Amino acid sequence: MRYLFLILSFLTLTTSFAQEQFSETIVDSTFFTKVDSLYREDQFYVGITYNVLTNLPKSVRQNGFSSGISLGFLRDMPINKKRTFAIAVGAGLSYANYQQNLVVSEFNAVNQYEVVSSSDISTGKLEQLFVDVPIEFRWRNSTPTSYKFWRIYSGFKFQYLLYDKSRHEGDGFSYRVSKNSDLNNLQFGPYIAVGFNTWNFQAYYGVNPLYKNVTTDGGEAINMRTLNVGLMFYIL
């Protein structure tokens, strides 16, 4: 019985020592991970926006809530020792819709653009799906041990149109037009994201117009551009 007690005591002490050593190893490993001086801010992002059309032709009005959503991934490349400045390049997808009273119809393979009174239209929407390539310059006051920090990310975004659809319905008419060749397939413009931790304000302005050289039924050029404002969420 005495020998059995000694053996059990030895095993207990050995197990406790091993657990202590293992715990120290885990703590050390965790600590090492947190103070990694070569960290990156590689991030997934999700953005939601309210879309405003600018440079509207006369009598064209937005008549509903125009929204957008984007998601993608950004590769972070720090350019200073403290890693507070960086360049990031990414890829993603974005969806945008614009509710307005510029009715698009197609007759004999030719698109026509008619301005209809907002009271005479029940549905008026242009929807677009893009593949995005953002390139941005980054500043943040992050540290190796904190994931909560202030940031200012500013850059330029290129968008290539994958899909589009115009849908307009009203009193006596119903039109649907997709793959509109009058739309500019390539969109681009500057943007900025400013905020703290997960929550960030964002804004984007499209430099080139949504449409190519087209006019309304009244002969006015359609040079509409988009201003998108909203929130951006970054996820490590």
C-alpha positions in Angstrom: 0.0 0.0 0.0 2.9 2.3 0.8 4.5 1.7 -2.5 1.3 2.3 -4.3 0.9 5.6 -2.5 4.4 6.6 -3.5 3.7 5.7 -7.1 0.5 7.6 -7.2 2.2 10.6 -5.6 5.0 10.5 -8.2 2.5 10.3 -11.1 0.5 13.2 -9.7 3.6 15.4 -9.3 4.8 14.5 -12.7 1.5 15.2 -14.4 1.2 18.6 -12.6 4.7 19.5 -13.6 4.0 18.5 -17.2 0.8 20.5 -17.3 2.6 23.6 -15.9 5.3 23.3 -18.5 2.7 22.8 -21.2 0.7 25.8 -20.0 3.8 27.9 -20.0 4.5 26.8 -23.6 1.0 27.7 -24.6 1.2 31.1 -22.9 4.6 31.8 -24.5 3.3 30.7 -27.9 0.2 32.9 -27.5 2.3 35.8 -26.4 4.7 35.3 -29.3 1.8 35.4 -31.7 0.4 38.6 -30.3 3.7 40.5 -30.6 4.5 39.4 -34.1 6.3 42.5 -35.5 5.7 41.4 -39.1 1.9 41.4 -38.9 -0.3 42.4 -41.8 -3.8 43.9 -42.0 -5.0 41.4 -44.6 -8.7 41.8 -44.5 -12.1 40.7 -45.8 -14.4 43.7 -46.3 -18.2 44.2 -46.6 -19.6 47.5 -47.5 -23.2 48.9 -47.7 -23.9 52.2 -49.5 -26.6 54.7 -50.4 -26.2 55.6 -54.1 -26.7 59.2 -55.3 -26.8 60.1 -59.0 -25.1 63.3 -60.0 -25.1 65.3 -63.2 -28.7 64.4 -63.8 -30.5 65.4 -67.0 -33.3 67.9 -66.6 -36.4 66.4 -65.0 -34.6 63.2 -64.1 -35.1 62.4 -60.4 -34.3 59.6 -58.0 -37.6 58.3 -56.7 -36.6 55.7 -54.2 -33.9 54.3 -52.0 -30.9 53.4 -54.2 -28.6 51.0 -52.4 -25.5 48.9 -52.9 -23.4 46.2 -51.3 -19.8 45.1 -51.9 -17.5 42.4 -50.5 -14.0 41.2 -51.2 -10.5 40.8 -49.9 -7.5 43.2 -49.5 -3.9 42.1 -49.4 -1.9 44.4 -47.0 1.7 45.4 -47.8 3.3 47.6 -45.1 5.9 50.1 -46.3 7.4 51.4 -43.0 9.0 49.7 -40.0 6.1 50.5 -37.6 3.7 49.1 -40.2 1.4 52.1 -39.8 1.6 52.9 -43.5 0.8 50.3 -46.2 -0.4 49.7 -49.7 -3.2 47.3 -50.3 -4.5 45.6 -53.5 -7.7 43.6 -53.6 -10.5 42.0 -55.5 -14.2 41.7 -54.9 -17.8 42.0 -56.2 -20.3 44.8 -55.9 -23.9 45.3 -56.6 -25.6 48.7 -57.1 -29.1 49.9 -58.0 -30.4 53.3 -59.0 -34.1 54.1 -58.7 -35.0 56.9 -61.1 -37.5 58.0 -63.7 -35.3 57.7 -66.8 -37.2 54.9 -68.6 -35.0 52.7 -70.9 -36.8 50.8 -73.7 -35.6 48.9 -76.8 -37.1 49.0 -80.2 -35.5 47.3 -83.3 -32.3 46.8 -81.3 -32.0 50.5 -80.5 -32.3 51.8 -76.9 -34.4 54.8 -76.2 -34.3 57.0 -73.0 -37.5 58.8 -72.0 -38.0 61.0 -68.9 -41.3 60.1 -67.3 -43.1 61.9 -64.5 -42.3 60.3 -61.2 -46.1 60.1 -60.5 -46.6 57.9 -63.6 -44.0 55.3 -62.8 -44.3 52.5 -60.2 -41.0 50.8 -60.8 -37.9 52.4 -62.2 -34.6 50.8 -61.5 -31.1 50.2 -63.0 -29.2 47.3 -61.5 -25.5 46.6 -62.0 -23.1 43.9 -60.9 -19.3 44.6 -61.0 -16.1 42.9 -60.3 -13.9 45.3 -58.3 -10.2 45.9 -58.1 -9.4 48.5 -55.3 -5.9 49.9 -54.9 -5.4 51.9 -51.7 -2.9 53.8 -49.6 -3.3 53.1 -45.9 -2.6 54.8 -42.6 -3.5 53.3 -39.2 -2.2 53.6 -35.7 -2.3 49.8 -35.1 0.2 47.9 -33.0 1.2 44.2 -32.9 -1.0 43.6 -29.8 -4.1 45.5 -30.7 -6.7 45.0 -33.4 -8.7 48.1 -32.5 -7.3 51.2 -34.1 -8.1 54.3 -36.2 -7.6 54.1 -39.9 -7.7 56.3 -43.0 -7.7 54.2 -46.2 -7.8 56.1 -49.5 -7.4 54.9 -53.0 -8.8 54.2 -56.5 -11.2 51.6 -57.5 -11.7 50.0 -60.9 -15.0 48.2 -61.7 -15.8 46.0 -64.7 -19.5 45.5 -65.5 -20.6 41.8 -65.4 -24.4 42.2 -65.5 -27.0 44.9 -65.9 -30.7 45.2 -66.0 -33.1 48.1 -66.4 -36.7 47.6 -65.2 -39.4 50.2 -65.6 -43.1 49.8 -65.1 -45.9 52.3 -65.0 -49.3 53.3 -66.3 -49.5 51.6 -69.7 -45.9 50.4 -70.1 -43.5 47.7 -68.8 -39.9 47.5 -70.1 -36.9 45.3 -69.2 -33.6 45.8 -70.9 -30.4 43.8 -70.0 -26.9 43.7 -71.5 -27.3 47.4 -72.5 -24.4 48.2 -74.8 -24.8 51.9 -74.1 -23.5 51.4 -70.5 -19.8 52.0 -69.8 -18.4 48.6 -68.9 -15.4 50.1 -67.1 -16.1 52.3 -64.1 -13.5 53.9 -61.9 -13.0 56.6 -59.3 -11.5 57.6 -56.0 -12.7 56.4 -52.6 -12.0 56.8 -48.9 -12.7 54.8 -45.8 -12.3 56.4 -42.3 -13.1 54.9 -39.0 -12.2 53.0 -35.9 -12.1 49.2 -35.5 -14.9 47.5 -37.4 -17.0 50.5 -38.1 -15.9 52.8 -40.9 -17.5 55.6 -43.1 -16.9 55.2 -46.8 -17.4 57.3 -49.9 -16.8 56.7 -53.6 -17.2 58.9 -56.7 -17.4 57.6 -60.2 -15.2 59.7 -62.5 -16.7 58.5 -65.8 -20.4 58.5 -66.6 -22.7 55.5 -66.3 -23.7 55.7 -70.0 -21.7 56.4 -73.2 -22.8 59.0 -75.7 -26.6 58.8 -75.4 -29.3 61.4 -75.1 -32.9 61.6 -73.7 -35.9 61.8 -75.9 -35.6 65.5 -75.5 -32.1 65.6 -76.9 -30.3 66.2 -73.6 -27.0 64.3 -73.0 -27.0 61.7 -70.3 -23.8 62.2 -68.3 -24.9 60.7 -65.0 -22.3 59.8 -62.5 -22.6 58.1 -59.1 -21.7 59.1 -55.6 -21.8 56.2 -53.1 -21.7 56.8 -49.3 -22.1 54.3 -46.5 -20.4 52.0 -44.1 -17.4 49.7 -44.5 -16.7 46.7 -42.2 -13.3 45.1 -42.1 -12.8 41.5 -40.9 -9.4 40.1 -40.2 
